[in-house]
């Protein structure tokens, strides 16, 4: 495909309209100019032609991205960049034209941020390799990948494929647009802001070099964005690969490898895309399941949504639980987790019974509701006046009989087990 005159494709009315619709679907926070997504349409009607002319004359200047720090589970910080909605629109327009070009170059074992590909496919591919006898895993952790991309190396890689100087110039402008941290401007000498519409494509362009190197060496690997595992048949081979690939990443691509988190291990000792692996002695093959860390993160979120201190309506609580449960089960659906779902369902129902008991609060309210739910008058009065704590009451036969699983389901509670079985039909 010719790549000498791509700018007009990017600036075409059809492409910009598609980009606008995608930015609108993505929603997202406002950038440093505080313009919201729902204001973008009128803004582009008034200024679109001016922006296009500036881009054609290489005078368009992207605004700095807003730096947002997201705490990580391990205590670290993930830096996210929030471009203005106008810049998101232009980045999206560029990505829509460039992605089909680069898709022809990307490796089949790369699954992140690519059309028609997902994490589930990456896990299935890794299981295929493990069950073919590649049972030693080189787990390489790239340290703050998005913050450490070398601009010159990246632009050199882009210019090998893209021959339109105007497009190359525009991409570089986005890379060096800077960030705003607490109203203070900071230059971006390296890195590509994680959160920009172009960043996923740019990361794949850079890491496609790693893919090509691994393929040239005849190595089995699976990559999802900056998460990559390489699979070998022996520990000795895995250690050799770890050393040589680490050197390649640092010396050739200018990326940092986190040596404390990178390791060589058997499948059951690693975590990849939130999944763990185990060996099924019945089927005599490796299978996937949600990793213990992923389960703990889910429990933390469930506990927040079922906290007695969270003063929201039951309907709103159930809606938020449904969003979390459906999303989590859909993501981990290929993993074994039937027993886990059953245990988590019981835990959620237990905590919801405590929430409801607290909401009833007064003796007369508890008495009236217990009677209404089928508890005999004497028992209803006894339990309405109980001094037992929330946990004791929620575990009691009386509350299980009054607030049954079916009643919780009728007020909107979604079961992890039901959802898991539904996606396995």
C-alpha positions in Angstrom: 0.0 0.0 0.0 1.3 3.5 -0.9 2.1 5.5 2.2 3.3 8.8 0.6 0.0 10.7 0.7 -1.8 9.6 3.8 -2.6 13.1 5.3 -5.6 13.7 3.1 -7.0 10.3 4.0 -6.6 11.2 7.7 -8.3 14.6 7.2 -11.2 13.3 5.0 -14.7 14.1 6.2 -15.6 10.4 6.5 -12.5 9.4 8.5 -12.9 12.4 10.9 -16.5 11.6 11.4 -15.7 8.0 12.2 -13.0 9.3 14.6 -15.5 11.6 16.3 -18.0 8.7 16.8 -15.3 6.6 18.4 -14.1 9.3 20.7 -17.7 9.9 21.7 -18.2 6.2 22.4 -15.0 6.1 24.5 -16.3 9.0 26.6 -13.4 9.8 29.0 -12.4 12.8 31.1 -11.7 16.3 29.8 -8.1 17.4 29.1 -6.3 20.5 30.3 -8.8 22.8 28.4 -11.7 21.2 30.4 -13.7 20.6 27.2 -16.0 17.6 27.6 -16.8 15.0 24.9 -20.3 16.3 24.4 -19.0 19.7 23.5 -16.7 18.3 20.8 -19.2 18.3 17.9 -20.0 22.1 18.1 -16.3 22.8 18.7 -15.3 21.0 15.5 -18.1 22.6 13.4 -16.8 26.0 14.4 -13.0 25.2 14.2 -12.6 22.0 12.1 -11.6 23.6 8.9 -9.0 25.8 10.7 -7.5 22.8 12.4 -7.3 20.9 9.1 -5.5 23.9 7.5 -3.1 24.1 10.4 -2.3 20.4 10.1 -1.7 20.7 6.4 0.7 23.6 6.9 2.4 21.8 9.9 1.3 24.6 12.2 -1.0 22.5 14.4 0.3 22.3 18.0 -1.2 19.6 20.2 -1.9 20.7 23.8 -0.1 19.0 26.7 -1.8 16.0 28.2 -3.2 16.1 31.7 -1.1 13.7 33.9 -3.3 11.4 36.1 -1.6 9.1 38.5 -3.3 5.7 39.1 -2.2 3.7 42.2 -1.1 0.2 41.4 -1.7 -2.9 43.5 2.0 -3.3 44.2 2.3 0.2 45.7 3.6 1.8 42.5 2.1 4.5 40.3 0.8 4.2 36.7 1.0 7.4 34.8 -2.0 8.1 32.5 -2.1 10.9 30.1 -5.4 12.5 29.2 -5.2 14.5 25.9 -7.8 17.1 25.1 -10.9 15.8 23.2 -9.7 17.7 20.1 -6.3 15.9 20.2 -8.0 12.6 20.9 -10.1 13.1 17.7 -7.0 13.8 15.6 -5.1 10.9 17.1 -8.0 8.6 16.5 -8.2 9.8 12.9 -4.4 9.0 12.4 -4.8 5.6 14.0 -7.7 4.6 11.8 -5.6 5.1 8.7 -2.3 3.6 10.0 -3.7 0.5 11.8 -4.7 -1.3 8.6 -1.2 -0.6 7.2 0.6 -2.0 10.2 -1.7 -4.9 10.7 -0.1 -6.5 7.6 3.3 -6.3 9.5 2.4 -7.4 13.0 3.1 -10.9 14.3 0.4 -13.5 14.8 1.5 -14.0 18.4 0.8 -10.3 19.3 -2.7 -9.8 20.7 -2.9 -6.5 22.5 -4.7 -3.5 21.1 -5.4 -5.1 17.7 -8.7 -5.4 15.8 -10.3 -8.8 16.3 -7.9 -9.9 19.0 -8.1 -10.1 22.8 -6.5 -11.4 25.9 -8.5 -14.6 25.8 -6.8 -15.5 22.5 -3.4 -14.9 24.0 -4.1 -17.2 27.0 -5.4 -19.9 24.6 -2.2 -19.6 22.5 0.0 -19.9 25.6 -1.8 -23.0 26.7 -1.3 -24.6 23.2 2.4 -24.0 23.6 2.6 -25.3 27.1 0.7 -28.5 26.1 3.1 -28.9 23.2 5.9 -29.4 25.8 7.1 -25.8 26.2 6.9 -25.9 30.0 9.5 -23.3 31.0 8.4 -19.7 30.9 10.5 -16.6 30.5 8.4 -13.8 32.0 9.9 -10.4 31.1 8.5 -7.3 32.9 9.2 -4.0 31.1 9.6 -1.2 33.6 7.1 1.7 32.8 7.2 0.9 29.1 5.0 3.8 28.0 7.2 6.2 29.9 10.4 5.0 28.5 9.9 4.7 24.7 12.7 6.4 22.9 11.2 9.0 20.4 14.0 8.8 17.9 14.0 5.0 17.7 10.2 5.0 17.4 10.1 7.7 14.7 12.8 5.8 12.8 10.7 2.7 12.8 7.6 4.6 11.7 9.5 6.3 8.8 10.5 2.8 7.4 6.8 2.3 6.6 5.2 5.7 6.5 6.6 7.9 3.7 4.3 10.9 4.2 6.4 13.6 5.9 3.4 15.5 7.1 2.0 12.5 9.0 5.4 11.8 10.5 5.7 15.4 11.7 2.2 15.3 13.2 2.9 12.1 15.1 6.2 13.6 16.6 4.3 16.7 17.7 2.0 14.5 19.7 5.0 12.7 21.3 6.6 15.9 22.4 3.5 17.9 23.3 4.4 17.6 27.0 2.4 17.0 30.2 0.7 19.2 32.8 1.3 18.0 36.3 -0.5 20.1 39.0 -0.7 23.1 36.6 3.1 22.8 35.9 4.3 22.1 32.3 6.9 19.3 31.8 8.5 18.4 28.5 8.2 14.8 27.2 11.7 13.9 26.0 10.8 10.2 26.0 7.7 8.1 26.3 4.3 8.0 24.8 1.4 8.9 27.1 -0.6 5.9 28.2 -4.2 6.9 27.5 -3.8 8.6 24.1 -5.6 7.1 21.1 -2.3 6.7 19.2 -0.4 5.1 22.1 -1.6 1.5 21.6 -0.5 1.5 17.9 2.8 3.2 18.7 3.6 0.6 21.4 2.9 -2.2 19.0 5.2 -0.6 16.3 8.0 -0.5 18.8 7.5 -4.0 20.3 7.0 -5.5 16.8 10.8 -5.3 16.6 10.9 -7.6 19.6 8.4 -9.9 17.9 10.6 -10.0 14.8 13.7 -10.8 16.8 12.0 -13.6 18.7 10.6 -15.1 15.5 14.0 -14.9 13.8 15.4 -16.9 16.7 12.7 -19.5 16.4 11.3 -18.9 19.8 7.7 -19.5 21.0 6.2 -16.4 22.5 2.9 -14.7 23.3 2.7 -10.9 23.6 -0.1 -8.6 24.7 1.1 -5.0 24.5 4.1 -4.8 26.9 3.2 -8.1 28.6 5.3 -10.9 27.0 6.1 -14.5 27.8 8.6 -16.7 26.0 8.2 -20.5 26.3 11.0 -23.0 26.1 11.4 -26.8 26.7 14.2 -26.5 29.3 15.3 -24.4 32.3 18.7 -24.0 30.8 17.3 -22.7 27.5 14.9 -20.3 29.4 17.7 -18.8 31.4 19.8 -18.3 28.2 16.8 -16.6 26.5 16.1 -14.4 29.5 19.7 -13.0 29.4 19.9 -12.5 25.6 16.4 -11.0 25.3 17.0 -8.6 28.2 20.2 -7.4 26.5 18.3 -6.9 23.2 15.5 -4.9 24.8 17.9 -2.6 26.7 20.6 -2.2 24.1 18.7 -2.3 20.8 15.3 -0.9 21.8 16.4 1.3 24.7 13.7 -0.1 27.0 14.2 -1.0 30.7 13.6 -4.5 32.0 12.5 -4.8 35.6 14.9 -7.5 36.8 13.2 -7.9 40.2 9.9 -8.8 38.6 11.2 -10.7 35.5 11.7 -14.4 36.1 12.1 -17.9 34.7 9.5 -20.3 36.1 7.2 -23.2 35.4 3.7 -22.2 34.2 2.1 -22.6 37.7 4.5 -19.9 39.0 3.6 -17.1 36.7 0.8 -14.6 36.3 0.0 -13.5 32.7 -2.8 -11.0 31.9 -4.4 -11.8 35.2 -4.5 -15.5 34.7 -2.6 -18.3 36.5 -1.9 -21.8 35.1 -2.2 -25.2 36.7 -1.7 -28.8 35.5 -4.9 -30.9 35.3 -3.9 -34.4 36.4 -7.2 -35.8 35.0 -6.8 -34.4 31.4 -3.1 -34.4 31.8 -2.7 -30.9 30.4 -2.2 -27.3 31.5 -5.2 -25.1 32.0 -5.9 -21.5 33.0 -7.7 -20.0 36.0 -7.9 -16.5 37.5 -4.7 -15.8 39.3 -4.8 -15.5 43.1 -3.9 -11.8 42.9 -6.8 -11.2 40.4 -9.2 -13.0 42.8 -8.0 -10.8 45.7 -8.5 -7.7 43.7 -12.0 -8.8 42.9 -12.7 -9.5 46.5 -11.5 -6.0 47.4 -13.9 -4.5 44.9 -16.8 -6.7 46.0 -16.2 -5.7 49.6 -16.3 -2.0 48.7 -19.6 -2.5 46.8 -21.1 -4.5 49.7 -19.9 -2.2 52.5 -22.4 -1.4 55.2 -20.9 2.1 55.3 -21.8 2.8 51.7 -25.1 4.6 52.0 -26.7 4.0 48.6 -29.9 2.4 47.5 -30.2 -1.4 47.0 -31.0 -0.8 43.3 -27.8 1.2 42.8 -25.7 -1.3 44.7 -27.1 -4.1 42.7 -26.4 -2.3 39.4 -22.7 -1.7 40.3 -22.3 -5.3 41.4 -23.8 -6.5 38.1 -21.4 -4.4 36.1 -18.4 -5.8 38.1 -19.5 -9.4 38.0 -20.5 -9.5 34.3 -17.3 -7.9 33.2 -15.1 -10.1 35.5 -16.7 -13.4 34.4 -16.6 -12.4 30.8 -12.9 -11.7 31.0 -12.0 -14.9 32.9 -14.6 -17.2 31.3 -12.0 -19.6 29.8 -10.5 -20.2 33.2 -11.6 -22.9 35.7 -13.5 -21.1 38.4 -16.8 -22.9 39.2 -15.9 -23.5 42.8 -14.5 -20.0 43.2 -17.8 -18.5 41.8 -19.8 -20.5 44.2 -17.7 -19.3 47.2 -17.8 -15.7 46.1 -21.6 -15.8 45.6 -22.0 -17.0 49.2 -19.7 -14.2 50.4 -21.6 -11.5 48.5 -25.0 -12.7 49.8 -23.6 -12.8 53.3 -22.4 -9.2 53.1 -25.7 -8.0 51.4 -27.7 -9.5 54.2 -25.6 -7.4 56.6 -26.3 -4.3 54.5 -30.0 -4.9 54.5 -30.1 -5.6 58.2 -28.4 -2.3 58.8 -30.8 -0.5 56.5 -33.7 -1.8 58.5 -32.1 -0.3 61.5 -35.0 0.2 63.9 -36.7 -2.6 65.9 -40.1 -1.9 64.5 -38.7 -1.8 60.9 -37.0 -5.2 61.4 -40.0 -6.7 63.1 -42.3 -5.5 60.3 -40.0 -6.7 57.5 -39.3 -10.1 59.0 -43.0 -10.8 59.4 -43.6 -9.6 55.8 -41.0 -12.1 54.7 -42.6 -15.0 56.4 -41.0 -15.2 59.8 -43.5 -16.1 62.6 -44.5 -13.2 64.8 -42.7 -14.5 67.9 -39.4 -15.1 66.1 -39.7 -11.9 64.2 -40.0 -9.9 67.5 -37.2 -11.9 69.1 -34.8 -11.2 66.2 -35.9 -7.6 65.8 -34.7 -7.0 69.3 -31.5 -9.1 69.1 -28.2 -7.6 70.3 -26.2 -9.9 68.0 -23.8 -8.3 65.6 -24.3 -7.9 61.9 -22.2 -11.0 61.0 -24.0 -13.3 63.5 -27.5 -12.1 62.2 -26.5 -12.4 58.5 -25.3 -16.0 59.1 -28.4 -17.0 61.0 -31.2 -19.3 59.8 -33.8 -16.6 60.3 -32.2 -14.1 57.9 -31.4 -16.8 55.4 -35.1 -17.8 55.5 -36.3 -14.2 55.3 -33.8 -12.9 52.7 -33.5 -15.9 50.5 -31.2 -16.3 47.5 -34.2 -16.0 45.2 -35.3 -12.8 46.8 -31.8 -11.3 46.4 -31.9 -12.4 42.8 -35.3 -10.7 42.3 -33.9 -7.3 43.5 -31.1 -7.5 41.0 -28.3 -9.6 42.3 -26.3 -11.3 39.6 -24.7 -14.6 40.5 -21.1 -15.3 39.4 -21.9 -19.0 39.1 -25.0 -18.4 36.9 -23.0 -16.0 34.7 -20.1 -18.5 34.4 -22.4 -21.3 33.5 -24.2 -19.1 31.0 -21.0 -18.3 29.0 -20.2 -22.0 29.0 -23.4 -23.2 27.4 
